[in-house]
């Protein structure tokens, strides 16, 4: 069983930055894909960024490309998301997710954290 714990959310003004972290426990995740997804009020959960394990390839949604950076540290079993140039439309609960296979479809992920709120004021 994998447990995921996110941290780093908060309130920030538009144009600001936040850094989210996800700490994993229960097993090492070097052979798992890891991703960040988010869900805004009244909207479906959406893929934000993810990194596969096989070649460490990284994928971003078009809405965050160039502003967000995802990284993983398999030695520490952690996943981070550096978010720059934040916009009010980035406001959502952000979730860390892992799965043996990489996907940009949130429902394909097996394990989820409890989420951390990110609020961007205009």
C-alpha positions as CSV (number, residue, x, y, z in Angstrom):
1,X,0.0,0.0,0.0
2,X,1.2,3.5,-0.9
3,X,0.5,6.6,1.2
4,X,0.9,10.0,-0.3
5,X,1.0,13.3,1.7
6,X,1.0,16.6,-0.1
7,X,2.1,19.9,1.4
8,X,2.9,23.5,0.2
9,X,-0.4,24.8,-0.8
10,X,-1.7,28.2,0.2
11,X,-2.9,31.6,-0.9
12,X,-0.8,33.6,-3.4
13,X,-1.4,36.6,-5.6
14,X,-1.5,36.3,-9.3
15,X,2.0,36.2,-10.7
16,X,3.4,34.6,-7.6
17,X,4.9,31.2,-7.0
18,X,4.3,28.1,-4.8
19,X,6.1,24.8,-4.5
20,X,4.1,21.7,-3.7
21,X,5.7,18.6,-2.3
22,X,4.5,15.0,-2.1
23,X,6.0,12.5,0.3
24,X,5.4,8.9,-0.4
25,X,5.6,6.0,2.1
26,X,4.8,2.3,2.0
27,X,7.1,1.4,-0.8
28,X,9.7,2.9,-3.0
29,X,8.3,4.4,-6.2
30,X,11.3,4.3,-8.5
31,X,9.3,2.1,-10.9
32,X,6.0,4.0,-10.7
33,X,4.8,6.9,-12.7
34,X,4.0,10.0,-10.6
35,X,1.8,12.9,-11.4
36,X,0.1,16.0,-10.1
37,X,-3.6,16.5,-10.9
38,X,-6.0,19.2,-9.8
39,X,-9.7,19.8,-9.3
40,X,-11.3,23.2,-9.2
41,X,-14.8,23.7,-7.8
42,X,-17.5,22.4,-10.1
43,X,-15.0,20.9,-12.5
44,X,-13.6,17.5,-13.2
45,X,-10.2,16.5,-11.9
46,X,-7.6,17.2,-14.6
47,X,-4.0,16.1,-15.2
48,X,-1.4,18.9,-14.6
49,X,2.0,17.3,-14.9
50,X,3.5,13.8,-14.7
51,X,6.8,11.9,-14.9
52,X,7.1,8.3,-16.0
53,X,9.7,6.0,-14.6
54,X,11.0,4.2,-17.6
55,X,12.9,7.0,-19.2
56,X,11.9,9.7,-16.7
57,X,10.0,11.5,-19.5
58,X,8.0,14.5,-18.4
59,X,4.6,15.7,-19.6
60,X,2.6,18.9,-18.9
61,X,-0.9,20.0,-19.7
62,X,-1.0,22.9,-22.2
63,X,-2.4,25.1,-19.5
64,X,0.7,25.0,-17.3
65,X,3.5,24.3,-19.8
66,X,6.2,26.9,-19.4
67,X,5.1,27.9,-15.9
68,X,5.2,24.7,-13.8
69,X,8.0,22.3,-13.3
70,X,7.7,18.7,-12.0
71,X,10.5,16.8,-10.5
72,X,11.0,13.5,-8.6
73,X,13.6,12.3,-6.2
74,X,13.5,8.6,-6.1
75,X,16.1,8.4,-3.3
76,X,13.8,10.4,-1.1
77,X,10.5,9.1,-2.5
78,X,9.3,12.6,-3.2
79,X,7.6,14.5,-6.0
80,X,7.6,18.3,-6.3
81,X,5.7,20.8,-8.4
82,X,7.2,24.3,-8.8
83,X,4.5,26.6,-9.9
84,X,5.5,30.1,-11.2
85,X,3.5,32.9,-12.8
86,X,0.4,31.6,-11.1
87,X,-3.0,32.7,-12.5
88,X,-6.4,32.8,-10.8
89,X,-7.5,29.9,-13.0
90,X,-4.8,27.7,-11.3
91,X,-7.0,27.8,-8.2
92,X,-7.8,24.2,-7.2
93,X,-7.1,21.4,-4.9
94,X,-3.9,19.7,-6.1
95,X,-3.4,16.0,-5.7
96,X,-0.3,13.8,-5.9
97,X,-1.0,10.5,-7.7
98,X,1.0,7.4,-8.6
99,X,0.5,4.4,-10.8
100,X,2.6,1.6,-12.3
101,X,1.9,3.0,-15.8
102,X,2.0,6.6,-16.9
103,X,-1.2,8.3,-18.1
104,X,-2.6,11.7,-18.6
105,X,-6.0,10.4,-17.5
106,X,-6.5,11.0,-13.7
107,X,-8.8,8.0,-13.3
108,X,-6.0,5.7,-14.4
109,X,-4.0,6.5,-11.2
110,X,-4.2,4.0,-8.4
111,X,-3.0,5.9,-5.3
112,X,-3.9,9.4,-4.3
113,X,-3.0,11.9,-1.6
114,X,-5.5,13.9,0.3
115,X,-4.9,17.1,-1.7
116,X,-3.6,20.5,-0.9
117,X,-5.5,23.7,-1.6
118,X,-3.9,26.3,-3.9
119,X,-5.7,29.7,-4.2
120,X,-4.5,32.4,-6.5
121,X,-6.1,35.8,-6.0
122,X,-6.3,38.4,-8.8
